[in-house]
Amino acid sequence: MAWMTPQELEAAWPDAPTDPVRLESILEAAQEECEAYAPALAEGAPVPARYREALLLQAQEVWGASKRSGDVLGGEDYPIRVRPLADVVRQRLRPRRPVPSFGRLP
């Protein structure tokens, strides 16, 4: 189940790529990466807003990773930046729960 349509992504991201094929490709890649990390949703459960926000952020990361910069592997024709999910994306998908420190040894 898609967490967001390409049209929703484009509306939420003013600087999104204008090529619809590229935008859909970025969305699919970001969705796969987010689904691999996020806790699974129950069948028919609505997609939480934080999952949709994480997907938007990861789509932006995927797009940014496709641009050439100094930290790139590969040649001129096929630049690749290898990065894990951004911390802000991981936090949206699996929020850290505060752990009480009372009674715990340092």
Backbone as numpy.savetxt, mean C-alpha at the origin, in Angstrom:
# Nx Ny Nz CAx CAy CAz Cx Cy Cz
-11.70 -9.63 -3.45 -12.55 -8.45 -3.45 -11.66 -7.21 -3.45
-11.88 -6.32 -4.39 -11.11 -5.09 -4.48 -11.51 -4.14 -3.35
-10.51 -3.53 -2.75 -10.75 -2.60 -1.66 -11.10 -1.21 -2.19
-10.74 -0.95 -3.45 -10.94 0.37 -4.04 -10.93 0.21 -5.56
-11.75 0.97 -6.24 -11.74 0.94 -7.70 -10.69 1.92 -8.22
-10.27 1.76 -9.47 -9.34 2.73 -10.03 -9.90 4.16 -10.01
-11.20 4.30 -10.20 -11.83 5.62 -10.17 -11.75 6.23 -8.76
-11.97 5.41 -7.73 -11.86 5.90 -6.35 -10.42 6.29 -6.03
-9.48 5.47 -6.52 -8.07 5.77 -6.29 -7.70 7.10 -6.95
-8.13 7.27 -8.18 -7.83 8.49 -8.91 -8.44 9.72 -8.22
-9.66 9.57 -7.71 -10.33 10.68 -7.02 -9.62 11.03 -5.71
-9.07 10.03 -5.02 -8.41 10.26 -3.73 -6.96 10.71 -3.89
-6.39 10.57 -5.08 -4.98 10.83 -5.32 -4.83 11.82 -6.48
-4.75 13.11 -6.19 -4.69 14.12 -7.24 -3.52 13.96 -8.21
-2.39 13.42 -7.75 -1.21 13.27 -8.60 -1.09 11.87 -9.19
-2.19 11.15 -9.26 -2.17 9.78 -9.79 -1.76 9.78 -11.25
-1.14 8.68 -11.69 -0.81 8.57 -13.12 -2.09 8.71 -13.96
-1.96 9.36 -15.10 -3.14 9.61 -15.93 -3.48 8.45 -16.86
-2.52 7.55 -17.09 -2.78 6.39 -17.94 -3.63 5.39 -17.16
-4.85 5.09 -17.61 -5.73 4.19 -16.86 -5.18 2.77 -16.71
-4.45 2.30 -17.70 -3.86 0.95 -17.61 -2.78 0.94 -16.52
-1.95 1.96 -16.49 -0.90 2.05 -15.47 -1.50 2.19 -14.08
-2.54 3.01 -13.96 -3.20 3.21 -12.67 -3.78 1.90 -12.15
-4.42 1.15 -13.02 -4.99 -0.13 -12.60 -3.90 -1.12 -12.21
-2.79 -1.12 -12.94 -1.66 -1.99 -12.61 -1.09 -1.65 -11.23
-0.93 -0.37 -10.95 -0.44 0.08 -9.64 -1.40 -0.34 -8.54
-2.69 -0.16 -8.78 -3.71 -0.53 -7.79 -3.68 -2.03 -7.51
-3.57 -2.84 -8.54 -3.53 -4.29 -8.35 -2.29 -4.72 -7.56
-1.14 -4.14 -7.90 0.08 -4.47 -7.17 -0.03 -4.06 -5.70
-0.52 -2.87 -5.45 -0.67 -2.39 -4.08 -1.66 -3.25 -3.30
-2.75 -3.65 -3.95 -3.75 -4.50 -3.30 -3.15 -5.84 -2.90
-2.40 -6.46 -3.81 -1.76 -7.74 -3.49 -0.81 -7.62 -2.31
-0.01 -6.56 -2.30 0.95 -6.36 -1.20 0.24 -6.12 0.12
-0.82 -5.33 0.09 -1.57 -5.06 1.31 -2.30 -6.30 1.81
-2.90 -7.06 0.91 -3.60 -8.28 1.31 -2.65 -9.30 1.93
-1.43 -9.35 1.42 -0.46 -10.31 1.96 -0.07 -9.97 3.40
-0.18 -8.71 3.78 0.23 -8.28 5.12 -0.95 -8.14 6.08
-2.08 -7.71 5.59 -3.23 -7.41 6.44 -3.89 -8.67 6.97
-4.48 -8.59 8.17 -5.30 -9.70 8.64 -6.46 -9.91 7.66
-6.79 -11.15 7.42 -7.85 -11.47 6.46 -9.20 -10.96 6.95
-10.00 -10.51 6.01 -11.35 -10.07 6.34 -12.30 -11.27 6.25
-13.31 -11.26 7.08 -14.33 -12.31 7.02 -15.09 -12.19 5.70
-15.57 -13.30 5.21 -16.33 -13.32 3.96 -17.51 -12.35 4.06
-17.59 -11.43 3.10 -18.69 -10.47 3.06 -18.53 -9.28 4.00
-17.46 -9.24 4.78 -17.24 -8.12 5.70 -16.90 -6.86 4.91
-17.34 -5.71 5.39 -16.96 -4.48 4.70 -15.47 -4.20 4.87
-14.90 -3.53 3.89 -13.48 -3.19 3.95 -13.32 -2.00 4.90
-12.50 -2.14 5.95 -12.32 -1.03 6.89 -11.69 0.18 6.20
-12.02 1.35 6.67 -11.48 2.59 6.11 -9.95 2.59 6.18
-9.39 2.03 7.25 -7.93 2.02 7.38 -7.28 1.14 6.31
-7.95 0.08 5.86 -7.43 -0.75 4.78 -7.41 0.05 3.48
-8.48 0.80 3.24 -8.56 1.61 2.02 -7.50 2.70 2.04
-7.29 3.31 3.19 -6.25 4.34 3.32 -4.86 3.72 3.11
-4.64 2.55 3.67 -3.37 1.85 3.48 -3.15 1.53 2.00
-4.20 1.13 1.32 -4.10 0.82 -0.11 -3.72 2.06 -0.90
-4.32 3.19 -0.59 -3.97 4.45 -1.25 -2.50 4.78 -1.03
-2.04 4.68 0.21 -0.65 4.97 0.52 0.31 4.01 -0.18
-0.05 2.73 -0.22 0.82 1.75 -0.88 0.83 1.96 -2.38
-0.29 2.35 -2.96 -0.31 2.66 -4.40 0.65 3.81 -4.69
0.67 4.80 -3.83 1.60 5.92 -4.00 3.04 5.45 -3.86
3.29 4.50 -2.94 4.63 3.94 -2.78 5.05 3.15 -4.02
4.13 2.37 -4.57 4.43 1.59 -5.78 4.77 2.54 -6.93
3.99 3.59 -7.09 4.24 4.57 -8.14 5.59 5.25 -7.92
5.87 5.66 -6.69 7.14 6.30 -6.38 8.32 5.38 -6.62
8.14 4.10 -6.34 9.22 3.13 -6.52 9.54 2.90 -8.00
8.61 3.23 -8.87 8.84 3.02 -10.30 9.63 4.16 -10.93
9.80 5.25 -10.19 10.56 6.39 -10.70 12.04 6.20 -10.40
12.87 6.59 -11.31 14.31 6.38 -11.16 14.90 7.40 -10.19
15.77 6.91 -9.31 16.52 7.77 -8.40 17.85 7.08 -8.10
18.61 7.62 -7.18 19.93 7.08 -6.89 19.94 5.71 -6.24
18.86 5.27 -5.61 18.85 3.98 -4.92 18.13 2.91 -5.74
18.52 2.77 -6.99 17.82 1.89 -7.92 18.71 0.73 -8.34
18.11 -0.45 -8.44 18.78 -1.62 -9.02 18.32 -1.72 -10.47
19.16 -2.25 -11.31 18.77 -2.44 -12.71 19.30 -1.34 -13.59
19.00 -1.44 -14.85 19.53 -0.50 -15.83 18.59 0.64 -16.12
18.92 1.39 -17.14 18.13 2.55 -17.55 16.72 2.16 -18.01
16.62 1.00 -18.65 15.33 0.61 -19.21 14.36 0.02 -18.20
14.88 -0.50 -17.10 14.00 -1.16 -16.15 14.48 -0.90 -14.71
14.28 0.32 -14.22 14.74 0.63 -12.86 13.81 0.01 -11.81
14.39 -0.51 -10.74 13.61 -1.13 -9.67 14.16 -0.67 -8.32
13.28 -0.21 -7.47 13.66 0.06 -6.08 12.97 -1.01 -5.24
13.74 -1.73 -4.48 13.18 -2.80 -3.66 12.92 -2.24 -2.27
11.65 -2.20 -1.88 11.28 -1.69 -0.57 10.13 -2.52 -0.02
10.11 -2.69 1.28 8.96 -3.36 1.89 7.79 -2.39 2.00
6.70 -2.85 2.53 5.58 -1.95 2.78 6.07 -0.81 3.66
5.62 0.38 3.35 5.98 1.54 4.16 5.43 1.34 5.58
6.13 1.89 6.56 5.71 1.73 7.95 4.30 2.25 8.18
3.96 3.37 7.55 2.62 3.91 7.72 1.57 2.96 7.15
1.90 2.24 6.10 0.97 1.26 5.52 0.82 0.07 6.47
1.94 -0.45 6.97 1.87 -1.58 7.91 1.05 -1.21 9.14
1.23 0.02 9.64 0.50 0.46 10.82 -1.01 0.51 10.55
-1.39 0.91 9.33 -2.81 0.96 9.01 -3.42 -0.45 8.92
-2.62 -1.39 8.42 -3.14 -2.75 8.22 -3.12 -3.58 9.50
-2.08 -3.42 10.31 -1.96 -4.13 11.59 -1.57 -3.12 12.66
-2.54 -2.38 13.19 -2.21 -1.36 14.18 -1.51 -1.97 15.39
-0.48 -1.28 15.86 0.21 -1.73 17.07 -0.72 -1.50 18.24
-0.84 -2.48 19.05 -1.66 -2.37 20.25 -0.75 -2.00 21.41
-1.13 -1.02 22.18 -0.29 -0.70 23.34 -0.24 -1.87 24.30
0.93 -2.16 24.78 1.11 -3.24 25.72 1.40 -2.63 27.09
0.60 -2.96 28.07 0.85 -2.38 29.39 2.22 -2.79 29.91
2.94 -1.83 30.47 4.27 -2.14 30.98 4.25 -2.39 32.48
3.13 -2.20 33.12 3.03 -2.42 34.56 3.30 -3.89 34.89
4.23 -4.10 35.75 4.54 -5.44 36.19 5.51 -6.18 35.28
5.94 -5.54 34.21 6.89 -6.21 33.30 8.31 -5.83 33.68
9.18 -6.77 33.53 10.58 -6.51 33.79 11.19 -5.80 32.60
12.11 -4.86 32.81 12.73 -4.15 31.68 13.55 -5.06 30.82
